[in-house]
């Protein structure tokens, strides 16, 4: 199945702002998480098929420090996703997480776990990689 992209500026944003002052983002901007624990971006990922999905987060982190976030799907803890330094706020890279999604809408939330907040979040791309029975798609 085709990848589906979700722009962060269209997601649910709590303690963050849509900005466009660092070039290289897709869509119309990116989300600047507030620099506090608990700021979050929640994407409504509409999965055509249940099973294993790769979530690819495109981001920038112009500081020297990792900006880890807690990943949840419909409130279920999926662990920590690291967003290491990219070298500049205009340098955008990707990190991935592998999760199980149900068919239909899944609330994928990334929540800052440090006082630095999250990275600048450009978009999330969902790639279906295997159905529930484990066979390739
Ligand atoms: C700078 C940068 C922002 C970034 C922020 C941060 O202010 O311009 O885009 O979000 O640092 O540290 O989070």
Backbone and ligand atoms as CSV (ligand in chain L), in Angstrom:
chain,resi,resn,atom,element,x,y,z
A,1,UNK,N,N,0.847,-1.201,0.000
A,1,UNK,CA,C,0.000,0.000,0.000
A,1,UNK,C,C,0.884,1.253,0.000
A,2,UNK,N,N,0.373,2.319,-0.476
A,2,UNK,CA,C,1.130,3.565,-0.553
A,2,UNK,C,C,1.351,4.158,0.833
A,3,UNK,N,N,2.426,4.880,0.953
A,3,UNK,CA,C,2.665,5.632,2.181
A,3,UNK,C,C,1.631,6.747,2.297
A,4,UNK,N,N,1.327,7.097,3.524
A,4,UNK,CA,C,0.440,8.233,3.759
A,4,UNK,C,C,1.162,9.224,4.655
A,5,UNK,N,N,1.191,10.483,4.226
A,5,UNK,CA,C,1.904,11.514,4.990
A,5,UNK,C,C,0.921,12.396,5.745
A,6,UNK,N,N,1.323,12.770,6.925
A,6,UNK,CA,C,0.519,13.644,7.786
A,6,UNK,C,C,1.384,14.825,8.195
A,7,UNK,N,N,1.028,15.994,7.737
A,7,UNK,CA,C,1.789,17.194,8.088
A,7,UNK,C,C,1.533,17.569,9.550
A,8,UNK,N,N,2.590,17.884,10.246
A,8,UNK,CA,C,2.456,18.243,11.661
A,8,UNK,C,C,1.574,19.469,11.866
A,9,UNK,N,N,1.620,20.390,10.899
A,9,UNK,CA,C,0.814,21.607,11.059
A,9,UNK,C,C,-0.682,21.338,11.000
A,10,UNK,N,N,-1.052,20.130,10.536
A,10,UNK,CA,C,-2.469,19.751,10.506
A,10,UNK,C,C,-2.862,18.845,11.681
A,11,UNK,N,N,-1.902,18.514,12.517
A,11,UNK,CA,C,-2.149,17.606,13.636
A,11,UNK,C,C,-2.758,18.377,14.810
A,12,UNK,N,N,-3.101,17.656,15.861
A,12,UNK,CA,C,-3.526,18.289,17.105
A,12,UNK,C,C,-2.275,18.691,17.875
A,13,UNK,N,N,-2.176,19.968,18.201
A,13,UNK,CA,C,-0.970,20.514,18.825
A,13,UNK,C,C,-1.338,21.058,20.194
A,14,UNK,N,N,-0.666,20.539,21.222
A,14,UNK,CA,C,-0.881,21.053,22.566
A,14,UNK,C,C,0.463,21.521,23.106
A,15,UNK,N,N,0.556,22.779,23.422
A,15,UNK,CA,C,1.803,23.423,23.824
A,15,UNK,C,C,2.826,23.377,22.687
A,16,UNK,N,N,2.456,23.985,21.596
A,16,UNK,CA,C,3.353,24.090,20.453
A,16,UNK,C,C,2.763,25.086,19.482
A,17,UNK,N,N,3.557,25.458,18.475
A,17,UNK,CA,C,3.117,26.462,17.509
A,17,UNK,C,C,3.551,26.064,16.107
A,18,UNK,N,N,2.695,26.368,15.141
A,18,UNK,CA,C,3.077,26.183,13.743
A,18,UNK,C,C,3.935,27.366,13.326
A,19,UNK,N,N,5.109,27.049,12.795
A,19,UNK,CA,C,6.032,28.092,12.354
A,19,UNK,C,C,6.581,27.725,10.973
A,20,UNK,N,N,7.249,28.687,10.337
A,20,UNK,CA,C,7.771,28.458,8.983
A,20,UNK,C,C,9.077,29.226,8.749
A,21,UNK,N,N,9.773,29.531,9.843
A,21,UNK,CA,C,10.957,30.392,9.737
A,21,UNK,C,C,12.257,29.627,9.486
A,22,UNK,N,N,12.184,28.295,9.357
A,22,UNK,CA,C,13.372,27.503,9.019
A,22,UNK,C,C,13.059,26.713,7.759
A,23,UNK,N,N,13.759,27.010,6.670
A,23,UNK,CA,C,13.434,26.441,5.358
A,23,UNK,C,C,13.643,24.930,5.323
A,24,UNK,N,N,12.987,24.321,4.352
A,24,UNK,CA,C,13.197,22.902,4.079
A,24,UNK,C,C,12.071,22.000,4.516
A,25,UNK,N,N,11.084,22.552,5.187
A,25,UNK,CA,C,9.918,21.771,5.624
A,25,UNK,C,C,9.035,21.439,4.433
A,26,UNK,N,N,8.217,20.406,4.607
A,26,UNK,CA,C,7.169,20.107,3.638
A,26,UNK,C,C,5.881,20.781,4.076
A,27,UNK,N,N,4.937,20.873,3.161
A,27,UNK,CA,C,3.670,21.519,3.487
A,27,UNK,C,C,3.853,23.001,3.735
A,28,UNK,N,N,3.124,23.532,4.713
A,28,UNK,CA,C,3.132,24.974,4.945
A,28,UNK,C,C,3.938,25.391,6.172
A,29,UNK,N,N,4.529,24.420,6.867
A,29,UNK,CA,C,5.309,24.765,8.047
A,29,UNK,C,C,5.644,23.531,8.848
A,30,UNK,N,N,5.994,23.767,10.088
A,30,UNK,CA,C,6.362,22.685,11.014
A,30,UNK,C,C,5.848,23.071,12.390
A,31,UNK,N,N,5.908,22.124,13.314
A,31,UNK,CA,C,5.517,22.436,14.681
A,31,UNK,C,C,6.757,22.624,15.542
A,32,UNK,N,N,6.811,23.757,16.197
A,32,UNK,CA,C,7.794,24.051,17.231
A,32,UNK,C,C,7.155,23.700,18.562
A,33,UNK,N,N,7.557,22.556,19.142
A,33,UNK,CA,C,7.074,22.179,20.481
A,33,UNK,C,C,7.484,23.262,21.475
A,34,UNK,N,N,6.614,23.607,22.395
A,34,UNK,CA,C,7.050,24.450,23.510
A,34,UNK,C,C,8.156,23.721,24.271
A,35,UNK,N,N,9.074,24.476,24.805
A,35,UNK,CA,C,10.228,23.879,25.495
A,35,UNK,C,C,9.851,23.532,26.929
A,36,UNK,N,N,8.977,22.551,27.040
A,36,UNK,CA,C,8.496,22.066,28.345
A,36,UNK,C,C,8.227,20.566,28.241
A,37,UNK,N,N,8.297,19.873,29.359
A,37,UNK,CA,C,7.836,18.488,29.421
A,37,UNK,C,C,6.334,18.485,29.162
A,38,UNK,N,N,5.880,17.586,28.313
A,38,UNK,CA,C,4.440,17.405,28.126
A,38,UNK,C,C,3.865,18.063,26.889
A,39,UNK,N,N,4.635,18.895,26.220
A,39,UNK,CA,C,4.130,19.446,24.959
A,39,UNK,C,C,3.996,18.294,23.969
A,40,UNK,N,N,2.930,18.341,23.144
A,40,UNK,CA,C,2.758,17.192,22.246
A,40,UNK,C,C,2.134,17.543,20.909
A,41,UNK,N,N,2.364,16.619,19.957
A,41,UNK,CA,C,1.729,16.642,18.643
A,41,UNK,C,C,1.054,15.288,18.468
A,42,UNK,N,N,-0.224,15.314,18.119
A,42,UNK,CA,C,-0.976,14.064,17.949
A,42,UNK,C,C,-1.535,13.988,16.532
A,43,UNK,N,N,-1.128,12.934,15.830
A,43,UNK,CA,C,-1.530,12.710,14.447
A,43,UNK,C,C,-2.669,11.690,14.426
A,44,UNK,N,N,-3.653,11.922,13.595
A,44,UNK,CA,C,-4.719,10.939,13.378
A,44,UNK,C,C,-4.336,10.115,12.154
A,45,UNK,N,N,-3.745,8.962,12.421
A,45,UNK,CA,C,-3.241,8.107,11.347
A,45,UNK,C,C,-4.340,7.128,10.950
A,46,UNK,N,N,-4.776,7.253,9.712
A,46,UNK,CA,C,-5.891,6.427,9.226
A,46,UNK,C,C,-5.315,5.242,8.453
A,47,UNK,N,N,-5.265,4.113,9.121
A,47,UNK,CA,C,-4.626,2.926,8.538
A,47,UNK,C,C,-5.643,2.136,7.723
A,48,UNK,N,N,-5.299,1.855,6.483
A,48,UNK,CA,C,-6.183,1.036,5.649
A,48,UNK,C,C,-6.198,-0.411,6.133
A,49,UNK,N,N,-5.066,-0.852,6.676
A,49,UNK,CA,C,-4.962,-2.240,7.109
A,49,UNK,C,C,-4.334,-2.321,8.488
A,50,UNK,N,N,-4.865,-3.232,9.315
A,50,UNK,CA,C,-4.267,-3.492,10.623
A,50,UNK,C,C,-2.951,-4.230,10.446
A,51,UNK,N,N,-2.056,-4.033,11.382
A,51,UNK,CA,C,-0.799,-4.772,11.365
A,51,UNK,C,C,0.379,-3.893,11.707
A,52,UNK,N,N,1.525,-4.304,11.213
A,52,UNK,CA,C,2.765,-3.604,11.520
A,52,UNK,C,C,2.939,-2.420,10.580
A,53,UNK,N,N,3.223,-1.276,11.168
A,53,UNK,CA,C,3.437,-0.049,10.399
A,53,UNK,C,C,4.752,0.584,10.828
A,54,UNK,N,N,5.453,1.151,9.866
A,54,UNK,CA,C,6.628,1.965,10.166
A,54,UNK,C,C,6.213,3.426,10.142
A,55,UNK,N,N,6.463,4.103,11.238
A,55,UNK,CA,C,6.183,5.543,11.332
A,55,UNK,C,C,7.497,6.283,11.130
A,56,UNK,N,N,7.539,7.140,10.125
A,56,UNK,CA,C,8.751,7.907,9.832
A,56,UNK,C,C,8.499,9.369,10.182
A,57,UNK,N,N,9.274,9.861,11.125
A,57,UNK,CA,C,9.121,11.245,11.587
A,57,UNK,C,C,10.214,12.098,10.948
A,58,UNK,N,N,9.810,13.121,10.208
A,58,UNK,CA,C,10.771,14.080,9.641
A,58,UNK,C,C,10.848,15.283,10.567
A,59,UNK,N,N,12.083,15.680,10.923
A,59,UNK,CA,C,12.251,16.685,11.968
A,59,UNK,C,C,13.562,17.425,11.777
A,60,UNK,N,N,13.711,18.498,12.534
A,60,UNK,CA,C,14.990,19.191,12.670
A,60,UNK,C,C,15.255,19.453,14.146
A,61,UNK,N,N,16.531,19.372,14.489
A,61,UNK,CA,C,16.964,19.679,15.856
A,61,UNK,C,C,18.304,20.392,15.764
A,62,UNK,N,N,18.262,21.700,15.840
A,62,UNK,CA,C,19.453,22.519,15.673
A,62,UNK,C,C,20.264,22.702,16.933
A,63,UNK,N,N,19.940,21.964,17.967
A,63,UNK,CA,C,20.733,22.022,19.194
A,63,UNK,C,C,21.718,20.861,19.228
A,64,UNK,N,N,22.513,20.814,20.294
A,64,UNK,CA,C,23.488,19.726,20.441
A,64,UNK,C,C,22.884,18.501,21.122
A,65,UNK,N,N,21.679,18.659,21.665
A,65,UNK,CA,C,21.129,17.613,22.528
A,65,UNK,C,C,19.961,16.864,21.885
A,66,UNK,N,N,19.897,15.560,22.147
A,66,UNK,CA,C,18.740,14.749,21.790
A,66,UNK,C,C,17.459,15.394,22.339
A,67,UNK,N,N,16.367,15.240,21.581
A,67,UNK,CA,C,15.054,15.704,22.060
A,67,UNK,C,C,14.101,14.513,22.098
A,68,UNK,N,N,14.251,13.607,23.067
A,68,UNK,CA,C,13.425,12.404,23.093
A,68,UNK,C,C,11.954,12.720,23.343
A,69,UNK,N,N,11.090,11.907,22.748
A,69,UNK,CA,C,9.653,12.018,23.017
A,69,UNK,C,C,9.114,10.653,23.409
A,70,UNK,N,N,8.020,10.663,24.135
A,70,UNK,CA,C,7.260,9.451,24.420
A,70,UNK,C,C,6.276,9.252,23.274
A,71,UNK,N,N,6.232,8.030,22.739
A,71,UNK,CA,C,5.307,7.698,21.655
A,71,UNK,C,C,4.155,6.890,22.213
A,72,UNK,N,N,2.938,7.322,21.935
A,72,UNK,CA,C,1.768,6.514,22.301
A,72,UNK,C,C,0.868,6.355,21.084
A,73,UNK,N,N,0.158,5.224,21.060
A,73,UNK,CA,C,-0.867,4.978,20.053
A,73,UNK,C,C,-2.171,4.687,20.797
A,74,UNK,N,N,-3.152,5.525,20.585
A,74,UNK,CA,C,-4.414,5.423,21.327
A,74,UNK,C,C,-4.161,5.290,22.831
A,75,UNK,N,N,-3.167,6.021,23.297
A,75,UNK,CA,C,-2.859,6.061,24.728
A,75,UNK,C,C,-1.914,4.974,25.199
A,76,UNK,N,N,-1.660,3.982,24.354
A,76,UNK,CA,C,-0.776,2.890,24.753
A,76,UNK,C,C,0.686,3.265,24.557
A,77,UNK,N,N,1.477,2.987,25.576
A,77,UNK,CA,C,2.885,3.396,25.554
A,77,UNK,C,C,3.682,2.574,24.542
A,78,UNK,N,N,4.308,3.240,23.600
A,78,UNK,CA,C,5.152,2.570,22.597
A,78,UNK,C,C,6.622,2.918,22.781
A,79,UNK,N,N,6.952,3.449,23.935
A,79,UNK,CA,C,8.359,3.708,24.225
A,79,UNK,C,C,8.817,5.091,23.816
A,80,UNK,N,N,10.122,5.254,23.821
A,80,UNK,CA,C,10.739,6.545,23.536
A,80,UNK,C,C,11.255,6.580,22.099
A,81,UNK,N,N,11.064,7.706,21.446
A,81,UNK,CA,C,11.671,7.927,20.138
A,81,UNK,C,C,12.681,9.066,20.301
A,82,UNK,N,N,13.903,8.794,19.871
A,82,UNK,CA,C,14.970,9.794,19.977
A,82,UNK,C,C,15.008,10.687,18.747
A,83,UNK,N,N,15.235,11.963,18.971
A,83,UNK,CA,C,15.414,12.922,17.878
A,83,UNK,C,C,16.759,13.608,18.064
A,84,UNK,N,N,17.825,12.952,17.580
A,84,UNK,CA,C,19.166,13.509,17.773
A,84,UNK,C,C,19.363,14.817,17.013
A,85,UNK,N,N,20.414,15.508,17.360
A,85,UNK,CA,C,20.790,16.744,16.676
A,85,UNK,C,C,20.914,16.511,15.172
A,86,UNK,N,N,20.392,17.465,14.390
A,86,UNK,CA,C,20.554,17.382,12.930
A,86,UNK,C,C,21.620,18.364,12.428
A,87,UNK,N,N,22.110,19.226,13.286
A,87,UNK,CA,C,23.171,20.155,12.902
A,87,UNK,C,C,22.710,21.582,12.684
A,88,UNK,N,N,21.448,21.724,12.289
A,88,UNK,CA,C,20.888,23.065,12.058
A,88,UNK,C,C,19.374,22.945,12.033
A,89,UNK,N,N,18.701,24.046,12.298
A,89,UNK,CA,C,17.228,24.016,12.254
A,89,UNK,C,C,16.709,23.879,10.826
A,90,UNK,N,N,17.588,24.147,9.854
A,90,UNK,CA,C,17.193,23.976,8.443
A,90,UNK,C,C,17.635,22.627,7.874
A,91,UNK,N,N,18.219,21.784,8.705
A,91,UNK,CA,C,18.615,20.438,8.265
A,91,UNK,C,C,17.604,19.436,8.813
A,92,UNK,N,N,16.876,18.816,7.904
A,92,UNK,CA,C,15.762,17.936,8.268
A,92,UNK,C,C,16.167,16.490,8.049
A,93,UNK,N,N,15.931,15.643,9.039
A,93,UNK,CA,C,16.261,14.218,8.942
A,93,UNK,C,C,15.056,13.403,9.386
A,94,UNK,N,N,15.196,12.082,9.289
A,94,UNK,CA,C,14.088,11.217,9.701
A,94,UNK,C,C,14.555,10.200,10.732
A,95,UNK,N,N,13.629,9.844,11.602
A,95,UNK,CA,C,13.779,8.687,12.488
A,95,UNK,C,C,12.512,7.859,12.347
A,96,UNK,N,N,12.611,6.577,12.668
A,96,UNK,CA,C,11.460,5.692,12.498
A,96,UNK,C,C,11.116,4.971,13.795
A,97,UNK,N,N,9.863,4.547,13.864
A,97,UNK,CA,C,9.390,3.680,14.946
A,97,UNK,C,C,8.469,2.642,14.317
A,98,UNK,N,N,8.534,1.427,14.808
A,98,UNK,CA,C,7.671,0.354,14.318
A,98,UNK,C,C,6.586,0.085,15.352
A,99,UNK,N,N,5.337,0.138,14.909
A,99,UNK,CA,C,4.209,-0.036,15.827
A,99,UNK,C,C,3.130,-0.896,15.166
A,100,UNK,N,N,2.279,-1.451,15.988
A,100,UNK,CA,C,1.083,-2.127,15.503
A,100,UNK,C,C,-0.056,-1.109,15.468
A,101,UNK,N,N,-0.741,-1.028,14.340
A,101,UNK,CA,C,-1.909,-0.157,14.237
A,101,UNK,C,C,-3.140,-0.997,13.929
A,102,UNK,N,N,-4.282,-0.478,14.336
A,102,UNK,CA,C,-5.552,-1.094,13.963
A,102,UNK,C,C,-6.045,-0.429,12.677
A,103,UNK,N,N,-6.958,-1.111,11.990
A,103,UNK,CA,C,-7.562,-0.496,10.809
A,103,UNK,C,C,-8.411,0.692,11.249
A,104,UNK,N,N,-8.335,1.784,10.508
A,104,UNK,CA,C,-9.063,2.994,10.881
A,104,UNK,C,C,-8.138,3.983,11.559
A,105,UNK,N,N,-8.731,4.897,12.309
A,105,UNK,CA,C,-7.959,6.001,12.877
A,105,UNK,C,C,-7.231,5.563,14.149
A,106,UNK,N,N,-5.946,5.838,14.188
A,106,UNK,CA,C,-5.093,5.608,15.351
A,106,UNK,C,C,-4.518,6.960,15.778
A,107,UNK,N,N,-4.649,7.259,17.053
A,107,UNK,CA,C,-4.115,8.527,17.559
A,107,UNK,C,C,-2.648,8.336,17.956
A,108,UNK,N,N,-1.760,8.845,17.128
A,108,UNK,CA,C,-0.321,8.692,17.335
A,108,UNK,C,C,0.200,9.988,17.948
A,109,UNK,N,N,0.607,9.896,19.209
A,109,UNK,CA,C,1.014,11.111,19.928
A,109,UNK,C,C,2.503,11.067,20.274
A,110,UNK,N,N,3.183,12.182,20.038
A,110,UNK,CA,C,4.586,12.340,20.433
A,110,UNK,C,C,4.636,13.450,21.481
A,111,UNK,N,N,5.113,13.080,22.679
A,111,UNK,CA,C,5.089,13.995,23.819
A,111,UNK,C,C,6.500,14.230,24.337
A,112,UNK,N,N,6.855,15.494,24.467
A,112,UNK,CA,C,8.193,15.846,24.966
A,112,UNK,C,C,8.400,15.316,26.378
A,113,UNK,N,N,9.580,14.766,26.601
A,113,UNK,CA,C,9.896,14.206,27.919
A,113,UNK,C,C,10.965,14.999,28.661
A,114,UNK,N,N,11.450,16.050,28.026
A,114,UNK,CA,C,12.435,16.889,28.719
A,114,UNK,C,C,12.003,18.353,28.629
A,115,UNK,N,N,12.649,19.180,29.457
A,115,UNK,CA,C,12.327,20.605,29.500
A,115,UNK,C,C,12.705,21.323,28.210
A,116,UNK,N,N,13.456,20.660,27.346
A,116,UNK,CA,C,13.777,21.255,26.043
A,116,UNK,C,C,12.634,21.115,25.045
A,117,UNK,N,N,11.632,20.309,25.382
A,117,UNK,CA,C,10.542,20.067,24.439
A,117,UNK,C,C,10.969,19.080,23.362
A,118,UNK,N,N,10.145,18.959,22.335
A,118,UNK,CA,C,10.461,18.066,21.223
A,118,UNK,C,C,11.287,18.774,20.166
A,119,UNK,N,N,11.543,18.082,19.065
A,119,UNK,CA,C,12.228,18.691,17.939
A,119,UNK,C,C,11.258,19.596,17.185
A,120,UNK,N,N,11.714,20.253,16.133
A,120,UNK,CA,C,10.769,20.859,15.194
A,120,UNK,C,C,10.254,19.727,14.298
A,121,UNK,N,N,8.933,19.535,14.314
A,121,UNK,CA,C,8.319,18.357,13.700
A,121,UNK,C,C,7.707,18.724,12.359
A,122,UNK,N,N,8.214,18.127,11.288
A,122,UNK,CA,C,7.729,18.464,9.948
A,122,UNK,C,C,6.544,17.611,9.538
A,123,UNK,N,N,6.740,16.296,9.553
A,123,UNK,CA,C,5.627,15.434,9.152
A,123,UNK,C,C,5.868,14.013,9.622
A,124,UNK,N,N,4.792,13.246,9.609
A,124,UNK,CA,C,4.812,11.816,9.914
A,124,UNK,C,C,4.356,11.072,8.668
A,125,UNK,N,N,5.134,10.059,8.268
A,125,UNK,CA,C,4.719,9.208,7.150
A,125,UNK,C,C,4.461,7.800,7.669
A,126,UNK,N,N,3.306,7.264,7.331
A,126,UNK,CA,C,2.909,5.911,7.749
A,126,UNK,C,C,3.118,4.945,6.587
A,127,UNK,N,N,3.875,3.891,6.836
A,127,UNK,CA,C,4.090,2.830,5.844
A,127,UNK,C,C,3.626,1.502,6.418
A,128,UNK,N,N,2.670,0.882,5.767
A,128,UNK,CA,C,2.189,-0.438,6.182
A,128,UNK,C,C,3.227,-1.470,5.776
A,129,UNK,N,N,3.676,-2.287,6.732
A,129,UNK,CA,C,4.745,-3.240,6.396
A,129,UNK,C,C,4.343,-4.701,6.512
A,130,UNK,N,N,3.350,-5.042,7.315
A,130,UNK,CA,C,2.909,-6.443,7.389
A,130,UNK,C,C,1.558,-6.530,8.077
A,131,UNK,N,N,0.671,-7.386,7.586
A,131,UNK,CA,C,-0.617,-7.544,8.230
A,131,UNK,C,C,-0.501,-8.320,9.538
A,132,UNK,N,N,-1.598,-8.447,10.237
A,132,UNK,CA,C,-1.579,-9.041,11.569
A,132,UNK,C,C,-1.055,-10.474,11.539
A,133,UNK,N,N,-1.295,-11.209,10.464
A,133,UNK,CA,C,-0.826,-12.593,10.409
A,133,UNK,C,C,0.667,-12.712,10.101
A,134,UNK,N,N,1.336,-11.577,9.878
A,134,UNK,CA,C,2.775,-11.593,9.711
A,134,UNK,C,C,3.261,-11.775,8.292
A,135,UNK,N,N,2.357,-12.036,7.380
A,135,UNK,CA,C,2.775,-12.184,5.981
A,135,UNK,C,C,3.119,-10.809,5.397
A,136,UNK,N,N,3.999,-10.756,4.402
A,136,UNK,CA,C,4.272,-9.463,3.765
A,136,UNK,C,C,3.020,-8.894,3.112
A,137,UNK,N,N,2.937,-7.581,3.015
A,137,UNK,CA,C,1.752,-6.969,2.398
A,137,UNK,C,C,1.667,-7.257,0.901
L,1,LIG,C1,C,15.002,28.118,18.317
L,1,LIG,C2,C,14.475,27.786,16.934
L,1,LIG,C3,C,13.112,27.127,17.041
L,1,LIG,C4,C,13.203,25.919,17.964
L,1,LIG,C5,C,13.718,26.360,19.304
L,1,LIG,C6,C,13.890,25.208,20.286
L,1,LIG,O1,O,14.220,29.123,18.890
L,1,LIG,O2,O,14.390,28.957,16.145
L,1,LIG,O3,O,12.645,26.747,15.755
L,1,LIG,O4,O,11.952,25.291,18.092
L,1,LIG,O5,O,14.979,26.979,19.165
L,1,LIG,O6,O,14.920,25.126,20.920
L,1,LIG,O7,O,12.995,24.370,20.409
